[in-house]
Amino acid sequence: MLPETTAKVASNAITKGDVLGAARIAGIQAAKRTADLIPLCHPLLVGSVHVNFTIGDDHVEVETQVETFDRTGVEMEALTACTIAALTVYDMCKSADRTMVIGEVCLWEKTGGRSGAWRRMDEVPDVDSV
C-alpha cells in the first residue's frame, strides 16, 4: 500500500474506522466459519484465534495463530483468518488507496493433527521479486 495509507492505518485516521480492530474481528470470525466457506473442510471446535499485525512503511503484515483440541490441524482456519483479515484491511482502506495488493498467504508452522509437526524452512519471495 502507499506509505500515506499505512500512516493513516497506524494513526487510526481511515474514515471507515479502526482498521486493525475490524480486521482482527473479521479474522477471528473467519476462522470459526471456515467449514462453512471451504467445501469438504471438517468443522472444528476452535479453541483460540490470535490475529496480529505488523505495520511497515508501505505494508501491513497479518499473522494468525489458531489452536484447537480436536484431532486434526487447523491450517485452513489459520489461512482463512489471515486472508479475511487482509481483505478487511483492503476494504476499509480502499477509499484512500486502490493500488493496494494482497501478497503471499502461506503456512509457516503446524503442530498436531494426523500428519504431525511441520515448519517452513525457505523464505517466501517478496511481491516485487515474483
N, C-alpha and C positions, 0 to 999 in steps of 0.2 A: 504494500500500500504506500501511498505517498507519505513522506515524513510529516506533513501537516496533519494528515488523518491520524497517524499514530499519536501525535502530540495531543490531538483532541480526545482520543480514547483515553490516554493517560491522565488528562486533566478533567475527565468526565464532562466534556463540552460538546458531545454529539447531541444533536437536537432530539433524537428519539429517547435519550435517557442513558442509564448506566449500562454500557455495552457489555462489560465483563460480567456484571451481575446477571444480566439476562442470558448471556451465553452460558454461564455456569448452570443456571437452572435448566436451560434447554438441553445441555449435555446430560445432566442427571436424569431428566425425563426420558431422553432418547435411550439411555442405557436400559432403563426399566421397560421400554416398549420395543426393544429390538426384535423379539419374536413376532411382534405384530407387523414389522416392517420388512423382514427378510424371510422369504419362503423357506420352509423346512428347518429354520433355526429353532432349536429347542427353547421353550420358555424356562427361565431360571429364576430362582429366588435371589435377587441381587442384595448382597449384604451392605455394601457401601460403594459410593462413587465419589471420586475426587476429580475435580476439573480445575487445573491450574494454568495460569497464563504467564508468559514472559514477554514483556514489551521491549522491542528493539527500536532502532532508529527508523526502520521502514517496514516493520512487521509486528504481528502479534503471534507468538507461538502458543499452541494449545497442547497440553499434555493431560491425559486422563489415566486414572487407575481405578479398576473395578475389582471388587472382591465378592466371592460367594462361598457358601459352604456346600454347594452342590458337587456332584461327582465329575463335572465337566468344566472346561475352561471358559473364560468369559472374554475371549479375544474379540468376538463380534460385538459384544456390548461396549467394550472399550473403544473400538474403532468407530462404532456408530456414535457414541458420545462425543468423540473428538470431531467427527465430521459435522455433526449437527451444531456443535458449539462454534465451529469455524463458519458454517453457513449463517448462524445468528449474528456473528460479528459482521459478516458481509452485509446482511440485510439491514442491520442497524446503521452501518456506515455508508451505504451506497449513495445516499443523497450528497455526501461530501466527496466521494471518490468512487467512480465506477471503473477505475483501472485496476482495482484490487484483484489478486489472484490467490486462489486457494491451492497450496502446494502439496507436497508429498504427505500422504497419510500412511503410516506404517506401524507395525507391531515392533516394539523394542524388546519386550521381555514377557514371558509367560511362565507361570508355575502351576502345578497341579494338573488335574484332568488326566485322561487316559494316556495321552502322549508324553506327559511329564514336563520337565522344565525346558525352556528354550530361551536363548538370548541372541539378539542380533550382534554380529561381530563386525560387519562392514559399516562404513559411513554411507548415509543417504546423500546423493548428489544435490548440490544447490540447484534451485529452479533455473538460475542463469546458465548453468552448465549443461542442462538437458537439451 
